[in-house]
């Protein structure tokens, strides 16, 4: 896939942000496992702290291995700069705190990850930063929900776990007219399938724990955007709150990025096979997948997404007990709350990732007790389907 400038995405994912000659000709970026860096003189140290000379000071502020990851992610998202964090929630927290102050308002997409919902509640309770929810489906709806003190629009698309999509170009156009920043959680699709910055959004966030890492062995977060915005977050909330990524975890993500395009193609291909079979199964009430031609978000998907991704949500015909029995009967597929790993994973949002959200709010988001979220892995889709089918036969 040829990018607008320079190399293709797949090539950038392997090469960008790193020059081996600057690192003793090491083909693979080294792990600079150092908490601090020495100065040749007091004068040099003073210049670096004053911002008069580039260079490393302390790994909470910047680190050579982490810098490679940040430069690579910025290029893949086609942004100016990036920041790496110790978790996806560290990235979300740093960005939202940086963009708001007491008595501001955040407008959010209707569905949100449970911990993001919890963070917003805490910000409202402790710091009087309000939030509200909108479907963001039309210009009229968005304009109605924007308040005089709205400083940020925070969007998940596709929304976790209902897979609804938000038209980012429409939201960003309105926000730009109002001087409001748009932040998009792009975890589910990665920059390989969707580039919110190219649609006019200001910041992109990833739980890099998921597809960016891809192997279930690292916790991390990423934020990408304009250099000015990223610089402000770096010098304030990231520096002072301190949710920074370790060099070793950065190295794991750099390794994961090298196969991102290949993995995402396989995730999508497998998901499409599973969606087709779930839709025709008599015990399935509803299937939610952005790449499905029957999905209500098809037009938005065509405008801003390359493919539908590797996440499927579906509702069973039956009860909460049936949903539990089905999941417990699975043999190949593991019950776990993450996603984007090589392994296929399933979870029950109402009692797991979104349990912190009050029941009435969950219902408004479309999260029922019969809803399950499936992260389709890299195994043979035939084996994945056989496991799902045998579990469905047991309810």
N, C-alpha and C positions, 0 to 999 in steps of 0.2 A: 504494500500500500504506500504509494508515493506521497510524502508530505508536501505541504505548500512550498517549503523551502528546505534545501539540503537533501540529506539522505531519507530513505524510507523509514517508517516507524520501526520495523524489525531490526534495521541496521542501527538506528539510534539507541534502541534498547540494549544493544550489546557494546557499543563503542562510545557513546556521547559522554562528555564530562570527564574523560580520563585520557591522559597522555603518558604512555609507559616510560618515555624517556625522562620524565620528571620524577619517576619513582624507581630509579635504578634498573630500568628496562624490565620490570616485572609485568608479565602479561596480565595477571589478575591484580586488581587494586589491593594494596597491602592493608592490613588492619593496624591502624595507628592506635594501639592500646595504651594511650598515655593520658593522664588526667591534666597535665600541664606542659607548657613548652618554654624552653629557655630563650633568653635574650642575649645578644652579644654584648650589650651594655645597658646601663640604666637609661641612657638616652633613648635607645631603641625601644625599651619597654614603655617608656613614657609616650613615645610617638604612637605606638600601637594602641595604647589605652586611649589616647586622644583622637584616634582615627586618622592620624596623619600618615601612617604607614600600614600597608597591608601585611598580614601575617597572623599566625595563630598565637593565642594567649593561654587559653584554658578550654578544656573540652566541653564545658557547659555553654560556652559562647560559640565555638566552632571547632571542627576536627577534620583533618584531611580526608578520612574515609567517608565521613558523613557528607562532606562537601561534594564528593563524587556522586553520591546518591541524589543529593539535592539538585545538582546540575542536570543529571539524567532525567529526573522527574519533571523538571521545568521544561526541558526540551520535548519530552513526550506529550506533555499537556499543552505545549506551545504557549507557555507562559514565560515571564521574564525572570522569575526567581522562585525558589521553593524553600521550605523549611521542613526538617524531619523532627518528629516527636516520639516520645516513649510509648505512646498508644494513640489509637484513633481518638479517644475521648480527650487526651491531652491536646490534640490538634483542635478539636471542636471547642474546648474550653478556652484555649488561648485566643482563637479567632473571635469568638463571641464576646469575650471580655474586652478584647482590644477595640472592637467596633461599637461598644456601648458604654454608657455611664448611667448613673442613677436616674430613674424616671423616663428612660428611653423605652422604646417598644420594638419588639421583634415579630415580624409576620412570618409564620411557618406554614409549610405544606401540611396537609391534613394528617398524614401519617408520619411518625418519627420513630427512630430507634428508642427503646425504653430508657437508656441512660441519658440520651440527649434530652428526652422529656423530663427526666429527673433533674438534670442540670438547669433547665429552664425554670422549673419550679423553685429550685434553690435560689437562682438569681432573682426571681420575683419576690420570694419571701425575705431574703437577706438584704437585697440591694435595690428593691423596687423597680427592677427592670421587667416590664410587662411583656407578655407574649399572647398571641392569638393564632387561630388556625383557619386556613382557607383552602378550598379545593384548587384555587389558582387556575381555574379552567377558562376564564374569559377576562377581557380587559375590564369590563364593568365590575366583575366580582373582585378583582385585584384592587381597583380604585376605591371601591367601597370599604375594603378592609384596611387600607393604608390610613394610618393616623398621623396627625401633625408631628408626633414624636417618634415615628417609625424611622429607625436608622439602618435596619438590616432586614433583608428577606432571606430566610433560611429554607433550603429546599432539599429534600431527598427525591431523586428520580432515577430509576423507578423507586417508588415508596416501599419501605420495608414494613410489613411483608405482603402488602396487597398488590404490589407490582403496578400500581397506577403511575402514569407518566405525566409530567408537567412540561408544557411547551416553554422552554427556556428563553427562546428569542422574544416571545411576547412579554414575559415577566421582566427580562432585562431591559427591554425598550421602555417600559413604563417606569421602572426603577431609575433608569438613567435620567429621565425627564424630571423625576422627583429628587434626584441627588441621593438615592438610597443604594447601599451596597447589596449585591446579590451573592450569597454563598451557597455552593452546591456540594452536597455529599455525593461523590462520584464513585463510591466504593464498589457498587454492584456491577458497574460496566467497565471501569478502568479507562485510561486514555485511549486504549486500543479501540473501544467501541463507541465512546462519546467524549467530546471535547467542549465542556461548558464555556470555557474562556473564549472560544471561537464564536460562541453564540451571544457574546456580550456580557457574560457574567464576570464578577470581579475576583472571586476566590473559589478554588476547588479544594475540597478536603477528601482524604482517603483514610479509611482504616487499612493501612498497608499490611496489617495482620492477614488480610484476606487474599485477594488475587495477586496483589503486588508481590508478596512473599511466596504464596502459592503452595507452601509445603507444611503448614501447620506448626512451625517451629520458632515463630518470632511474634512479638507484640510490638506494633509500631503505628505511627500516624504520619501523614504528609499534608502540607498545605502549599498550594501553588497560586501565584497571581502576579500582579504588577510589582515591580521592584520596590516602589515606594511603599505599597501596602505591606509587603512581606518584610521590608526593612523595619517598619514600625512595630510589627508583631515580634520580630526578632529582638529588637532593642528594649521591649517592654515586657509583655506577658510571658514570652518564652524565657527570656533571660532571668526575670525576677521570680517567676513561679517555678521554673526549672524543669519542665517535663521534656527533657532532651533525650535523644536517642543515643545508645551506646555505639562505639565503633564496630563491635562484633555484629550487633543486630543490623547496622547499616550494611555491612558486608554481606549478610544473608539476603537482604533485600536486593542488593546489586546482583547477586547471583540469581535470585528469582526473576528479576526483570529480563534476563537474557532469554528466557523461554516464555515470556508473557504472551506474545502473539500466538505462538503454537498452542499453548495451553488454552487460551480463550477460544480459539477456533474449535478445539475438541470439546470444551465445556458446552459451547453453543450447539454443536452438532448433536451431542448426546442429549441435551435438553430438548431439542426439537423432536427427537425420536420418542422421548418419554412423554412429552405433552400430547403427541398424537395418540398414544395408547391410553393415557389417562382419560382423555376426552371421550373415548368410546367405551369406557368401563362403566358398567351399570351401578357400581357403588360409589362413583364419584359425582358429586353434586355440581362442582364448579372448578374450573382450572384457570389460574391467573398467570399469564406469561406474556410479556410485552412483544415477543416475536410471533405470537399466535395471530393469524389473520382475523380471528374473531374478537380479539382483545380491543376494548374501547379506545385504547391509546395508540392504535395503529398509525394514524396520521402523524402524531407527535413522534412516534418511533421512527418513521420513515425520514422525517426532517432532521433528526439529531442523533440517531443511533445506527451503527453499522449492522448490528445483529441484536438479538433479544437477550443475550447473556446466559448465564448458567443457573439462575435461580428460578424455581417454580413454586408457587403456592397453590394449594388445592384444598377444597372442602369435601369432607366425606358426607355421604347420606347417612345420618345416624346421630349419635350423641357423643359427648365428651368421653364417655367410657369406651365407645367404639374407636375413637381417635387414639386413645391410650393403648388399647388392645392391638390395634394395627401397628403402631410404632414399636411396641414391645415385641412383636412377632418378627420383625425384620432381622435378618441374619448377616447379610453382607453390609448393609447400610447401617452406619453408626448413629446413635442418638447423641447429638452434640450441637452447641449453639453457634459455632462459627460457620464459615462458608469460604469458598474459593480454594479449598484444599484439593489434593489429588484424590482423596477419598470422598465418596458420596456421604453426605450428612443430612440428618433430618432433625427438626425440632418443632416444639409446640409453642408458638409465640405467646398465646394467652397465659400460659403458666410458666413461661421461661423468659425470653428476651423482653417481652412487653408486659410482664406481670406487675411492674411498678406503676403502670398506667391504670387509673381507676376503671372499673368495668364499664361504666357508661361511656367514658371517653374511648375505650377500646371498641365498643360497638359502633360508635360514630366513625371510627377509622376503618371499620369493616373487618375487625379481628374477632372472629367467633371462636367458640370452644371447639369447633369441628375443623378449624383451619390448621394446616400443617405446612411448614416451609421446607422445601427440599433443595439442597445445594448439590447439583449434579456434578459428580467427579469425573475422573479421567479413565475409569474402568471401561470395559466393554459395555455399551448401552444394553446389549442383550442380557447380560448378567444383572445389571441394575434393574431392568424391567422384570426379570424373573423373580427377583427378590420382592419387588413391590407387588407383583401379581399374587405370589403365594401368601403374602401378608393380608392382601385384600380378600382372599378366599377364606380367611379365618374369621372374618367379621360378618 
